[in-house]
Amino acid sequence: MRLPCRGFLGTLGAVRVRITLPQSETGTVLSVEPGITYLIGRKPDPLRLSLEKTGAPRGNQVKPVAIEAAGVSRNHVLLWLDAGSVVVHDLGSRNGSRLRVPRDGGARVEGAAEIVLDLAPVAGAQAPFEKIPDAEWSAGVPFAVAVKHSIEAWLQKQGMEKAVRIESVSDGARMTDERTLRLADGKTLLAGCDATEWAHWTAAWDVIRTFVHDQNARFAQEQGHGEVFVCASPAFRRAHEAVCRAAERGLPLVLLGPTGSGKDVLARCYHNHSAWRDKQFIALFCGPTPDEQQLSVEIFGARKGSYTSLAEDRVGAVESADGGTLFIDEIGDVPPGVQLMLLRFLDSGEYRRLGDRWEAGRHAGVHLVCATLKDLPAEVRRGAFREDLWNRINVVVVRVPPLKDRKDDVIEFLRQRRLDNGVALVEALGPGCLEIVLAHDWPGNFRDLNKFRLRLPQDAAAGTVSRSVCREALAGASPVEPRPAPMTGHSAAIDWQTITERASQAFVGTLADAAPVAWKSLADYSEKYLKPLVVAHACGVLDDEASTPEVMNSLNFSDVARRLGMADGQRAKKYLQDYFAIYRRP
């Protein structure tokens, strides 16, 4: 704060005060005389002034002095003489006064013949402030605390660590409107100068306001995904933010990462954060298939009669996803012939169902998300994946880190999930268990983490899971006698005779006595009665009386489809739904 003194002043004389403003080079000169209290402001109003709180002499005349300038408050500052000294009292102005005057406090200028008083200084000569680095919140550092720490660190870098107060307070607290910001988690952040000593506080506050707005937007992106979504680690948060940016711009997306790391969740996030979120989201698993034609039918469809047992038109994934999002999982396993068909479709938007005449092209527009555990650039180099298709889809490539590098996500998962008795997993773990869990490599990522959850004693009280029980659950040996968990596959060989007889009995029971045998009936037998039994066997729930339809919430149908050689995990889920509806009806 500048406060130059020019000459000396007698105890009974006037003091000349020069008021400078950023918009004026000359400013305003005011002669401060004894017996007068000067009320300076943009539209000074003595009726809004409470002299008792300022310490100004009661017997003084109050003289308004109008300063028409942006940034000057209505009632900004008081000046008066007291025993030869100029008393300056800031009236809680919005932008402060450059005198190091405490807000709602006073200061004395001893023996000054002239003082210079700057009202509401702005950052005209200040170099532009650097952007505040993004906050990093996690399971151990809540959002509001992380935002607060980032602002404090930035202010300290500006040399303001002692002058600024930042608090996270409840909604009911009363604070000054000009220095409060609402946080996305419901908290309120307060930042203010204890003294008006920083000439560029207004510009700094603009930086803080922009920063909080950006962090609120980042936080909001992570909300509304349901319980399956875990985004506590900085590494996964960066991946999620990249996915959201791609969705906002409508760009094709490729997700590279190990199985079970959350690529399917990010694909759904892409759709949810897009402008076409009200359209279809179609997921297609393209793992190793026994037949290239089968996969092409899954993607592009087929006309009635184009192959044996197809009694009606088959709609493909691109047609179902028209206007929405098409998620192709494990695109690295797509055969070369289908890769070429995909390339032509992506270039022109034109495709053909199996059995269509060549001139009868169809059109669809989809927003493409691809995922694979393979290193596609390496696959391109060795000739296993088309280079032109890779160049067409790799507009935005996001690498999803494995769970072993996302310890905050492991903690958040344990915090969100609960045992059957309602106790959170993280609370059930005894001393030393959390360290054991965090040291685990999780080769199957979230699939292994979910198995660990299922293997823990479901009636464990808080803090009762021992380290030995924890290690056994991690190793795959359960310390209790649970029923076999789904998703581990079904090791027993399928009994085709029993399954076909059971399917035939259920099928025949639906036919009328005189029902003719039609070709379509054979397709119904296979689709509605035989395949549901095969899928139920693969899921390990066939004739398991303890299994209910709720078991589908814990199944990974992409794995089921992969083991059966199916092209679509959603179709496997549909067959299991049919199994419960047909064979397990009450």
VOKERO-175046 format. One record per atom (N, C-alpha, C): z, x, y negated. Coordinates in steps of 0.1 Angstrom, whole numbers, plus 2048, in hexadecimal, padded with zeros to 3 digits. Example, Ala and Ser with C-alpha at 12.3 -4.5 7.8 and 13.67 -1.06 7.14 Angstrom:
<nodes>
84E884839;84E87B82D;84E884821;847880816;84788980B;84F881800;
</nodes>
This chain:
<nodes>
80080880C;800800800;8008097F4;7F78067EA;7F680E7DE;8008087D4;8088107CE;81180B7C3;8128167B9;80881A7B2;8088257A8;81182179C;81982A797;82182878B;81B83077F;81982A774;813830769;81D82F75D;82383A759;82D83A74E;83A835752;842832748;85082D74A;852821742;85C819746;85E80C740;86D80B73C;86F806730;87C80472C;8827F8732;88F7F7732;8967EC739;8937DE733;88E7DD727;88C7D0721;87D7CD71E;8747D7721;8667D571D;85E7CD728;8517CB726;8497C472F;8427CF738;83E7CA744;8377D374E;8297CE750;81F7D774F;8117D2752;80E7D3760;80A7C8766;8077C8775;7F87C5776;7F17CE77D;7E27CC77F;7E17C778E;7DB7BC78F;7D97B579C;7CA7B779F;7C87BE7AB;7BA7C17AF;7B77B87BB;7AA7B57BC;7A57AD7C7;7997B47CD;7967B27DA;78A7B87E0;77D7B37D9;77D7A77D3;7707A27CD;76E7A77BF;7787AE7BA;7777B27AB;77B7C07AA;7737C87A2;7767D67A0;7817D7795;7817CE78B;78B7CF780;7987C9783;7987BD78A;7A47B678C;7AA7AF780;7B67AB781;7BD7A3776;7C97AB772;7CB7AC765;7D77B275F;7E17A875A;7ED7AA75E;7F77A075B;8037A8754;8087A3749;8147A9743;8207A1747;8287A774F;8347A1754;8407A374A;845798744;84F79873A;85C79373F;867798739;87479373D;87578473B;87D77D744;87F76E742;875766748;86A76C74E;85F764754;85D768762;85C75E76B;859760779;84A75C77B;84276577F;833763780;83075E78E;82A752790;82674D79D;81774F79E;8137597A6;80575D7A7;7FF7577B4;7F37517B3;7ED74C7BF;7DF7467BC;7D97417C6;7CB73B7C4;7CC72E7BC;7D67257C0;7D87197B8;7E87187B7;7EE7207AF;7FD7207AF;8037137AB;80D70F7B3;8137027B1;8227037B1;8297037A6;8387057A6;83F6FA7AE;8396EE7AF;8406E47B7;8416E87C6;8386F17CA;8396F57D8;8427027DA;8487057D0;8507127D0;85F70F7D1;8657177DA;8747167DB;87A7237D6;87F7237CA;88472F7C4;8907347CB;89872B7D0;8A572F7D7;8A27397E2;8977387E9;8947417F4;88F74F7EF;88B7507E3;88575C7DE;88E7667D7;8997607D1;8A27697C9;89E76A7BB;8937627B7;88F7637A9;89A75D7A0;89B762793;8A675C78A;8A374E787;8AE746788;8AC737786;8A8734778;8AD73C76E;8AA739760;89D73D75B;895744763;88774975F;87E73D75E;87473E755;869735754;85F739760;85A72F767;850732772;84273076C;83A73B76C;82D73A766;82273C770;81A732773;81073477D;80473D778;7FF745781;7F474E77E;7EA74C789;7DE746786;7D4742790;7CB74E793;7C975279F;7C075C7A3;7B67557AD;7AA7527A8;7A074B7B1;7997557B9;79D7577C5;7977617CE;79A75D7DD;79075F7E5;79175C7F3;79C7657F9;7A4760802;7AF767808;7BC767801;7BC7627F4;7C97617ED;7CE7537F0;7DB7527F3;7E27467F7;7E473E7EA;7E77317EC;7EA7287E1;7F672D7D8;80172F7DF;80C7367D9;80E7437E0;80A74E7DA;80875B7E1;8157647DF;8187677D2;8237707CF;82A76D7C2;8377717C1;83E7707B5;84177E7AF;84177E7A1;84478A79A;84E78778F;85879078D;86178E782;86879C77F;86E79D773;8757A9770;8847A7772;88A7B2777;8987B1779;89E7BF775;8A47C076A;8AB7CC765;8A17D8765;8957D5760;88A7DF75E;8827E276A;8857DB775;87D7DD781;8757D0784;8697D378A;8607C778D;8647C379C;8677B679D;86A7B17AA;85E7A97AF;8597AD7BB;84D7A67C1;85279F7CD;84F7927CE;85378A7DA;8477837E0;8437877EC;8387807F3;83D7727F8;8357687F6;83975A7F9;833756807;83375F810;82E75C81D;81F75A81D;818761815;80A760813;802763820;7F675D821;7EF75E82D;7EB76D830;7E7774826;7E1782828;7EA78D822;7F678981D;7FF793818;7FB79980B;8047A2806;8027A97F9;8047B77FB;7FC7BF7F5;7FC7CE7F8;8077D57F0;8137D27F4;81F7D87EE;8297DC7F8;8267DB805;8307DC80F;83B7D380D;8387C7809;8427BD806;8447B5813;8507B4819;8527AD825;84F79E822;84979882D;84578A82B;852782828;85277A81E;85D772819;86977C815;865788811;86F79280C;86B7977FF;8737A17F9;8717A67EC;8717B57EC;86C7BB7E0;86C7CA7DF;86E7CC7D0;8757D77CD;8777DB7BF;86F7E87BC;8697E87B0;8617F37AB;8697F979F;86F8047A1;87880A797;87181278D;87380E780;86F816774;860817773;85880D777;84980E777;84480976A;83B810763;83580B757;82980275B;823805766;8187FD76B;8187FD77B;8157F2781;8147F278F;8067EC793;8017EF79E;7F47E97A3;7F87E07AF;7F47D47AF;7F77CA7B9;7EB7C57BF;7E87C77CC;7DC7C27D2;7E07B57DA;7D97AA7D8;7DC79E7DF;7D179C7EA;7D67997F6;7CE796801;7C37A0804;7C67AD805;7BC7B7807;7B57B4814;7A87B8815;7A07B6821;79A7C4825;7947C4831;7907D1837;7827D5832;7807D4824;7737D881F;7707E7822;77A7F0820;7777FE822;77B803830;7807F9838;7857FD845;7797FE84F;779809857;76F80A861;7717FF86B;7667FA871;7677EF87B;7717F2886;7797E9889;7837EB894;77B7EB8A2;7807F38AB;77B7F38B8;77F7E68BF;7787E28C9;77B7D68D1;7877D98DA;7907CF8DB;79B7D08E4;7977D08F2;79B7DA8FA;7967DA908;79C7CD90F;7947C9919;7987BD921;7A67BE927;7AD7B4928;7BA7B392E;7B87B493D;7C27B9944;7C17BA953;7CE7B3959;7CD7A695B;7D879F961;7D779F971;7E179D977;7E279E986;7ED79698B;7EF797998;7FB78F99E;808794998;8097A0994;8167A598F;8167A5980;80B7A3979;80B7A396A;804796966;80B78C961;80577F95E;7FB781952;7F3777951;7E8777947;7EE779939;7F8771934;7FD773927;803781924;80A78692E;80F79392D;80479E92B;7FA79D934;7EF7A6933;7E87A6925;7E679A920;7DF799913;7E879F908;7F579C909;7FF7A2900;7FF7B1900;7FF7B790C;7FF7C590D;7F27CC908;7E77C590A;7DA7CB905;7DA7CB8F6;7DF7C08EF;7DF7C08E1;7E97CA8DB;7F47CB8E1;7FE7D58DD;7F97E38DE;7F27E68E9;7EC7F48EA;7E27F68E0;7DA7EC8DD;7CF7EE8D3;7D57EF8C5;7DF7E88C2;7E67E98B4;7ED7F68B3;7F37FB8BE;7F98088BD;7EF8138BA;7E38118C0;7D881B8BD;7D481A8AE;7D680F8A8;7D280D89A;7DE812891;7E9816897;7F581B88F;7FE80F88B;7FE804892;8057F888D;8107F4898;8147FD8A0;81D7F98AB;82B7F48A5;82F7F8899;83C7F4894;83B7E888B;82F7E5886;82E7DA87C;8297CD882;8267CC88F;8217C0895;82A7BB8A0;82C7AE8A0;8347A88AA;82C79E8B2;82C7A08BF;8247978C8;82D7918D2;82D7848D4;83677D8DD;82E7738E5;8327718F1;82D7658F9;83875B8F9;8357508F3;8407468F1;83B7398F7;84472F8F8;8417228FD;83A71A8F3;83470F8F8;82C7068EF;8357008E4;8426FE8E7;84B6F78DD;8506FF8D2;84D70D8D2;8527158C7;84B7128BA;8527148AF;84C7128A2;84872089C;83C721899;83772E894;82D72C888;82A736881;821736876;81373487C;80B72A877;7FF72687C;7F473187C;7F5739871;7EA74386F;7EB74E879;7F6750880;7F775B889;7FB757897;7F674C89B;7F87488A9;7EB7458B0;7EB7488BD;7DF7458C5;7E373F8D2;7DC7358D7;7DF72F8E3;7D87368EE;7E07398F9;7DA740905;7D673690F;7CD73A918;7C7731922;7D172D92C;7DC73592E;7E6731938;7F1728933;7EF723926;7F9719921;803720918;80472D917;80D73490F;807735901;80F7398F7;80A73B8E9;80E74A8E5;8047508DF;80675E8DB;80875F8CC;8127668C8;8167678B9;8147768B6;80D7788AB;80B7868A6;80C785897;81578E891;81778E883;81D79B87E;81A79E871;8207AA86B;82E7A7867;8377B086A;8457AF864;8447B2855;83B7BA851;8397BD843;82A7BC83F;8277BA833;8197B882F;8137C682B;8167D0834;8127DE830;8047E2835;7FE7D983D;7F17DD843;7E67D783B;7DE7DE834;7D47D882C;7C97D1833;7C77D5840;7BC7CF848;7C17C6853;7CD7C0852;7D27B885C;7C97AB85E;7C37A6854;7BA79A856;7AE79E85F;7A87A985C;79D7AD865;7A27B0873;7AD7B6874;7B37B9882;7B67AC889;7BB7A2882;7BE795888;7B178E88D;7A6790886;79978B88B;796791898;79879E899;7957A58A6;79E79F8B1;7AB79D8AE;7B47988B8;7B078A8BC;7AC7828B2;7A87748B5;79C7748BE;79277C8BB;78677D8C4;78A7828D2;79378B8D3;7987908E0;79E7858E8;7A777E8E2;7AE7738E9;7A57698EE;79B7658E5;79175C8E9;7897608F6;78576D8F6;77E773901;78777390E;79377690C;79C777918;79F76991E;7A075F915;7A2751919;79674D921;78A75191D;77E74D924;77D754932;781760932;78276793F;78C760949;79775D943;7A275694B;79D748950;796741947;79173494B;786734956;77F73F956;774741961;77B74196F;78774696F;78D74797D;79473B981;794730979;79C72497C;79271A983;79871098A;79170598F;78970899B;78C7139A2;7847169AF;78B7129BB;79770C9BA;79F7089C6;7A77139CC;7AF7109D6;7B87199DC;7B17259E3;7A57239E7;79E72E9EF;79B73A9E5;79B7389D8;7977429CF;7A274B9CB;7A17589CD;7AB7629CA;7A476C9C1;7A876D9B5;7A27779AB;7AD77D9A3;7B57869A9;7C078C9A2;7BD79B99F;7B57A19A7;7B27AF9A6;7A87B299B;7A97BD993;79F7C0989;7917C2990;7907C899B;7837CA9A2;77C7BD9A5;7837B49AB;77C7A79AE;77A79F9A1;7837A0997;78179998B;77479E984;7717AB984;7657B097E;7597AA986;75A7A9993;74F7A499B;74D795997;75878E996;75777F992;75177D985;75578697B;74F78496D;74078796D;73C791975;72E794976;72678897C;72C782986;72677698C;72576A982;72F76897A;72F75E970;725760965;72376D961;719770957;70B76E95C;709771969;6FC76E96F;6F975F96F;703757973;702749973;6FF743965;70674895B;70374394E;6F5745949;6EF75094E;6E2754949;6D774F953;6DC74995F;6D2744969;6CA74F970;6D175B972;6CA766978;6CD766987;6C376B98F;6C576D99E;6D07779A0;6D87759AB;6E377D9AE;6E37829BC;6E778E9BE;6E97949CB;6F77999CD;6FE7959D7;70C7999DA;70C7A29E6;7117AE9E4;7117B89EF;7207BB9F2;7247BA9FE;7327BDA02;7347BAA10;7407BEA15;7437BCA23;7467AEA27;7457AAA33;74879DA38;756799A35;75878DA30;765788A2D;76B78CA20;763793A17;768798A0A;76878D9FF;761782A02;7617779F8;7537759F1;7487799F8;73B7779F2;7377699F2;73B7619FC;7387539FC;74074B9F1;74C7509EE;75474A9E3;74D74D9D5;7487599D4;74275D9C7;7347559C6;72E7539D1;72174B9D0;72473D9CB;72F7379D0;73372A9CB;73772A9BC;73E7359B8;7417379AA;7357389A1;72B73E9A6;71E73F99E;71973199B;7197299A5;71471B9A4;71E71399A;72B71599C;73470D994;734711985;73071D982;730721974;72272096E;71971A975;70B719970;70970C969;6FD70B962;6FA6FE95B;6F56F4965;6F26F7971;6ED6EE97B;6F86EB986;7046EC982;7106EA98B;7106DC991;7096D298B;7096C5990;6FE6C399B;6F66CD99D;6EB6CD9A7;6F16D29B4;6E86D39BE;6EC6D69CC;6EF6E59CD;6F96E89D5;6FC6F69D9;6FA6F79E8;6EF6FE9EC;6EC6FF9FA;6EE70D9FF;6F770EA09;6F971BA0F;6F271CA1D;6EB727A1F;6E3729A2B;6E7737A31;6EC737A3D;6EF743A44;6E3748A4B;6DF755A49;6D375AA4E;6D6766A57;6E1766A5F;6E4770A68;6DA771A73;6DB77BA7C;6D177DA87;6CE770A8E;6C276CA8E;6BE75FA95;6B4763AA0;6B475BAAB;6AB75DAB6;69D75AAB3;69A753AA8;68C74FAA6;68974FA97;67F756A93;67B757A85;677749A80;670742A88;66C734A84;67872BA81;68272DA89;68E725A87;694727A79;694733A74;699736A67;690731A5C;683732A5E;67A72DA54;67B71EA53;67E717A5E;680709A5D;68C706A55;69770EA58;6A470BA50;6A270DA41;699717A3E;697719A2F;68D710A29;68270EA30;677706A2A;6746F9A30;67A6F5A3B;6786E8A41;66D6E8A4B;66B6DCA51;6606DAA5B;65C6CBA5B;64F6C9A5E;64A6BCA5F;64C6B6A6C;64E6A9A6D;64F6A2A7A;6446A6A84;6496AAA90;6406ADA9A;63A6BCA9A;63F6C4A90;63A6D1A8F;63F6DAA9A;64A6D6AA1;64E6DDAAD;6556D3AB6;6576D7AC2;65C6CEACD;66A6C9AC8;66C6BCACB;6786B5AC8;67B6B2ABA;6726B5AB0;6746B2AA2;66E6A4AA0;67769AAA0;67268CA9F;671687A91;67668FA87;67568AA79;674697A70;670694A64;66E6A0A5B;67C6A7A59;67B6B4A58;6876BCA56;6866C2A48;6906BFA40;6916C4A32;6976D2A32;6916DCA2B;6966E9A2B;6A06ECA20;6A66F8A20;6B06FBA16;6AA6FBA08;69E701A06;6997029F8;6966F49F2;6926EA9FB;6906DD9F6;69D6D69F2;6A76D89FB;6B46D29F8;6BB6D89EC;6B86E59E9;6BF6EB9DE;6B66EA9D1;6AB6E39D1;6A36E29C5;6AB6DF9B9;6AA6E79AE;6B16E59A2;6BF6EB9A2;6C46EF9AE;6D26F49AF;6D27029B4;6DC7069BC;6DE7139C1;6DB7149D0;6D371E9D3;6D17229E1;6D872F9E4;6E272E9ED;6E973A9F1;6E573F9FF;6DE74AA00;6D9750A0C;6E375BA10;6EB758A1A;6F5761A1F;6EF76AA2A;6F2777A29;6EC781A32;6DD782A32;6D8783A25;6C9784A24;6C4791A2A;6CD79BA2C;6C87A7A32;6C37A5A40;6C779AA47;6C3797A55;6B678FA55;6B178BA4A;6A5782A4A;69978AA50;692784A5A;68678BA60;67B78EA56;673797A58;66879BA4E;65F78FA4B;65B787A55;65277CA52;659772A48;66576FA4A;66C766A41;66E76CA33;67077AA33;672781A26;66577EA1E;65977FA24;64D77DA1D;64C76FA18;650765A20;650757A1B;659755A0F;66575BA10;66E75AA05;6697609F8;66276C9F9;65C7739EE;65276A9E7;6497649EF;63F75B9EA;64574F9E3;6507499E9;65673E9E2;65D7429D5;66374D9D5;66A7529C8;6607559BD;65475A9C1;64A75D9B7;6447519B1;6427469B9;63A73B9B5;64272E9B5;64D72D9BC;6547209BD;64D7179C7;64371C9CE;63B7149D8;63F7189E6;64070E9EF;6437109FD;63D705A05;63D708A12;6386FEA1C;6416FCA27;6436F0A2C;64A6EDA38;6426F1A44;6486F4A4F;6416F7A5B;6396EAA5F;62C6ECA61;6236E1A64;61C6DBA58;61F6E0A4C;6176DBA40;60A6E2A40;6006DAA3B;5F36E0A39;5F36EAA2E;5EB6F4A2F;5EC700A25;5EA6FBA17;5E26F1A15;5DF6EDA07;5EA6E3A02;5F36DFA0B;5FD6D5A07;60A6DDA03;60A6E49F8;6166EC9F4;6206E39EE;62D6E79F0;6386E09E9;63E6E99DF;6466E49D6;64C6EC9CC;65B6E99CA;6636F39C8;6716F29C5;6766FD9BC;6806FB9B5;6867059AC;6957079AF;6987139B4;6A67159B7;6AB7219B0;6B87229AE;6BF72E9A9;6C57359B5;6C07419B7;6C37489C3;6CF7529C3;6D77519CD;6E275A9CF;6E175F9DD;6E076C9DF;6DF7739EC;6EB77B9EE;6EF77C9FB;6FB7859FF;6F878CA0C;6FD797A0D;6FC79FA1A;7077AAA1A;70A7ADA26;7137B9A28;70C7C6A2A;6FE7C5A2A;6F67D1A2C;6F37D7A1E;6F07E4A1F;6EC7EBA13;6DD7E9A11;6D97DFA09;6CB7DBA09;6C27E7A03;6C77EE9F9;6BE7F99F5;6BB803A00;6C5806A09;6C380EA14;6BA808A1E;6BB7FAA20;6B27F3A29;6A47F4A24;6A27F3A17;6957F5A11;68F802A14;69780DA13;69281AA15;68E81DA23;694816A2D;690818A3B;68780EA3F;682805A36;6777FCA3A;67C7EFA41;6897EDA41;68E7E1A48;68E7D4A3F;68D7D7A32;68D7CCA28;6827CEA1E;67A7C3A1B;66F7C5A12;6737C9A04;66C7D49FF;6707D99F2;66C7CF9E7;6617C89E9;65D7BE9DE;6677B39DD;66C7AE9E9;6767A49E9;6837A99E2;6877B59E6;6937BB9DF;6917BC9D0;6867C09CB;6847C19BD;6837B39B7;6807A99BE;68079B9B9;68E7959B7;6977999C0;6A47929C0;6AF79A9BA;6AD7A79B7;6B87B09B3;6BA7B09A4;6B97A599D;6BA7A498F;6C97A798B;6D27A1992;6E17A4990;6E67A799E;6EB7B399F;6F17B79AC;7007B99AA;7097B29B2;7177B49B0;71D7B89BE;7247C39BD;72A7C99C9;7387C39CA;73B7BD9D5;7487B69D8;7517C09DF;75C7C59D9;7647CF9E0;76C7C99EC;76F7D29F6;7767CDA01;7857CA9FD;78C7C3A06;7997BEA03;7A37CAA02;7A07D5A09;7A97E0A09;7AA7E79FB;7A07E49F3;7A07E99E5;7A57DF9DB;7AA7D49E0;7AE7C99D7;7BC7C49DB;7C67CD9D9;7D47CA9DD;7D97BE9D5;7D57BC9C8;7DA7B19C1;7D57A49C7;7C97A49CD;7C47989D3;7CC7949E0;7D079F9E7;7D979D9F3;7E67969EF;7EC79B9E4;7F97959DF;7F77879DB;7EC7859D4;7EA7779CF;7E776D9DA;7E07729E5;7DE76A9F0;7EB7669F7;7F47709F8;80176D9FF;80A7649F6;8077659E9;80F75C9E0;80A74E9E0;7FD74C9E2;7F773F9E2;7F97379EF;7F873F9FA;7F8738A08;807736A0C;80972CA14;816728A19;816726A28;822728A2D;824725A3B;825716A3D;826712A4A;827704A4D;8336FDA47;83E705A45;84A700A3F;84A700A30;83F704A2A;83E704A1B;842711A14;84771BA1C;84B728A16;83F730A13;83E736A07;83273EA04;83374BA0C;827750A10;82775BA19;82E767A13;82C76AA06;8327759FF;8417749FF;8467689FF;8557669FF;85A767A0D;852764A17;857765A25;859774A2A;85177DA24;85178BA28;85F791A24;864798A2E;87179FA2C;86F7ADA25;87A7B4A24;8797C1A1D;8707CBA24;8677D1A1C;85E7DBA21;8517D5A27;8507C8A28;8447C2A2F;8387C2A25;83A7BFA18;82F7BFA0F;8287CCA0E;8307D7A0F;82A7E4A0F;8217E7A1B;8267E2A26;81E7E3A33;8117DBA32;8127CFA2C;8067C7A2A;7FC7CEA21;8017D3A16;7F87D9A0C;7F27E6A11;7F87EDA1B;7F27F9A20;7E87F6A2B;7E67EAA2F;7DD7E6A3A;7CF7E7A34;7C57EBA3D;7B77EDA38;7AF7DFA38;7B37D5A3F;7AC7C8A3F;79D7CAA42;79A7CFA4E;78C7D1A51;7837C4A50;78A7B9A54;7837ACA53;7857A5A46;78C7ABA3C;78E7A6A2F;796799A30;79278FA29;79A782A28;79B77BA36;79177EA3F;793778A4C;79F77EA53;7A178BA52;7AC791A58;7B978CA51;7B878BA44;7C4787A3C;7C8779A40;7BE770A43;7C2762A47;7C7762A55;7C276BA5E;7C876CA6B;7D6771A6B;7D977AA62;7E777FA60;7F0773A5C;7EB76BA53;7F375FA4F;7F6756A5B;7EC753A63;7ED74AA6E;7F7750A79;7F775DA7A;7FF763A85;80E765A81;811763A74;81F763A70;827757A75;834758A78;83C74CA7C;83B742A71;837736A74;83472CA6A;841725A66;84C728A6C;859722A68;86272DA62;85D738A5E;865743A59;86B73FA4B;877742A49;87E740A3C;87B74CA33;87E74AA26;87C755A1D;883762A21;87B76DA21;88077AA23;88477DA31;87F775A3B;883777A49;87977DA52;86C77FA4D;862786A55;865795A55;86879AA60;86C7A8A61;85F7B1A61;8617BEA60;8567C7A60;84F7C8A6D;8577C7A78;8517C7A86;8487BBA88;84D7AFA83;8457A3A84;8387A4A7C;83A7AAA70;82E7ACA67;8247B5A6D;8287C0A73;81F7C9A7A;8187C2A85;81F7BBA8D;8197B4A99;80E7AAA94;8117A3A89;807799A84;7FB7A0A7F;7FD7ACA79;7F27B4A74;7E97B9A7F;7F07BDA8A;7E97C3A96;7E27B9A9E;7E57ACA9C;7DF7A1AA3;7E779CAAE;7F37A1AB0;7FD79CABA;807793AB3;807786AB7;81177DAB1;81F77EAB6;82977EAAD;83677FAB2;83C772AB7;834767AB6;83775AABB;82D755AC5;82E749AC9;824744AD3;81C739ACC;81273DAC4;80A733ABD;7FF72EAC6;7F9723AC3;7ED71FACA;7E2728AC5;7D872AACD;7CD733AC9;7C772FABC;7C6739AB3;7C1736AA6;7B2735AA6;7AC72CA9F;79E72AA9E;798737A98;78B737A99;783742A93;78374FA9A;78A750AA5;78A75CAAD;77F75CAB7;778751AB8;76D750AC2;77374AACF;76A748AD8;76F742AE5;76974BAF0;772752AF7;76E75CB00;769757B0D;76D74BB11;769746B1E;75B742B1E;754744B29;746740B2A;744731B2A;73A72DB24;73871EB22;734718B30;73A70DB33;737706B40;72C6FCB3C;71F700B3E;7146F7B3A;7146EAB42;7176EBB4F;7176DEB57;7206D4B51;72D6D8B4F;7376CFB4A;7336C9B3C;72E6D2B33;72B6CEB26;71F6C5B26;7156C8B2D;7096BFB2E;70C6B1B34;7156B1B3E;7196A4B44;72169CB3A;7296A3B32;73169BB28;728696B1D;71F69EB19;71669AB0E;70D68EB13;70968FB20;700684B25;708677B26;715678B2B;71D66CB2C;71E665B1E;72166DB14;723667B06;716662B01;70B668B04;6FE664B00;6FA657B07;6FB656B14;6F764AB1B;70063EB17;70C641B14;715636B0F;71062FB03;708636AFB;703630AEE;6F6628AF0;6F0629AFC;6E3622AFE;6E5614B04;6DC60CAFF;6DC5FEB05;6D75FEB13;6DA5F4B1B;6D65F4B29;6C75F5B2A;6C05EFB21;6B15EFB22;6AA5F8B18;6B2602B13;6AD60BB09;6A2614B0F;696614B09;68B61DB0E;68E62BB0C;689634B15;68B642B13;680647B09;68464CAFE;67B651AF4;67D660AF1;672666AEC;674674AE9;67F677ADF;68066EAD5;68B66FACB;69866FAD1;69A668ADD;6A7667AE3;6AB675AE8;6A267DAED;6A568BAF1;6AA693AE5;6A4691ADA;6A9699ACE;6B7694ACA;6B9687ACB;6C7682AC8;6D1687AD1;6CE688ADE;6D768DAE8;6DB69CAE5;6D16A4AE1;6D46B2ADE;6DC6B3AD1;6D76ACAC6;6DD6AEAB9;6EB6A8AB8;6EC69CABE;6F9694ABB;703695AC6;6FF69AAD2;70969AADD;70B6A7AE3;7006AFAE5;7026BCAEC;7066C7AE3;6FF6C8AD7;7026D3ACE;7116D2AC9;7166C7AC5;7246C6AC1;72E6CCACB;72B6CAAD8;7346CFAE2;7336DFAE3;7276E4AE1;7246F2AE1;72C6F9AD6;72B6F3ACA;7316F8ABE;7406F7ABF;7456ECAC5;7546EBAC7;7596F6AD0;7516F9ADB;755703AE4;755711ADD;74B714AD4;74B720ACD;756722AC3;75B716ABE;766717AB4;774717ABB;774716AC9;780716AD0;78970AACF;7836FEACC;78A6F2ACB;7866E8AD6;77D6EBADE;7786E2AE8;7846DEAF2;7876D1AF2;7926CCAFB;79F6D2AF8;7A16D7AEC;7AE6DCAE7;7B56D0AE0;7BE6C9AE7;7C46BDAE2;7CC6C0AD5;7D06CCAD2;7D76CFAC6;7CE6D0ABA;7C16D2ABC;7B86D3AB1;7B56C6AAB;7B46C6A9E;7B16BAA96;7A66BEA8C;79F6B4A86;7956B7A7C;7996C1A71;7A66C1A6E;7AB6CAA64;7A96D9A67;7A66DCA74;7A46EAA78;7986F0A72;78E6E7A6D;7826EBA67;7856F3A5A;7906F0A54;7946F7A47;796706A49;79970AA55;79C718A57;79171FA5F;786718A62;77B71EA6A;771725A60;76B72FA65;760736A5E;753732A65;74C729A60;741723A67;73572DA67;735736A5D;72B741A5D;72C749A6A;73974DA6E;73B754A7A;73674CA86;739740A86;735737A92;726737A93;71F735A87;711735A88;70B742A8C;71174DA88;70C75AA8C;70E75CA9B;719758AA1;71B75AAAF;711751AB8;70E746AB2;70573CAB9;6F673FAB6;6F3747AAD;6E574AAA9;6E073EAA1;6E9737A9A;6E472DA91;6E1732A83;6D972BA7B;6D5731A6E;6DE72CA63;6E7722A66;6EE71CA5B;6FC718A5F;70671EA58;71471BA5B;71870CA58;711706A4E;7136F8A4B;70F6EFA56;7056F3A5D;7006EBA69;70B6ECA74;7116F7A76;71B6F9A80;7276F0A7C;72A6EFA70;7356E7A6B;7326D8A6E;7266D4A6C;7226C6A6E;7236C3A7D;71F6CCA86;7206C9A94;72F6C8A98;7386D0A92;7466CFA96;74C6C1A91;7476BDA85;74B6B0A80;7476A5A8A;73B6A6A8F;73669CA99;73E69DAA5;7426A9AA9;74B6AAAB5;7576A2AB4;75E6A3AA9;76B69CAA7;76868DAA6;75D689AA0;75A67BA9E;756674AAB;74F67BAB4;74A675AC0;753677ACC;759683ACD;760686ADA;76F686AD8;774685ACB;782686AC9;78767AAC1;77F66FAC2;783663ABB;79065DAC1;799658AB8;7A6653ABD;7A4647AC7;
</nodes>
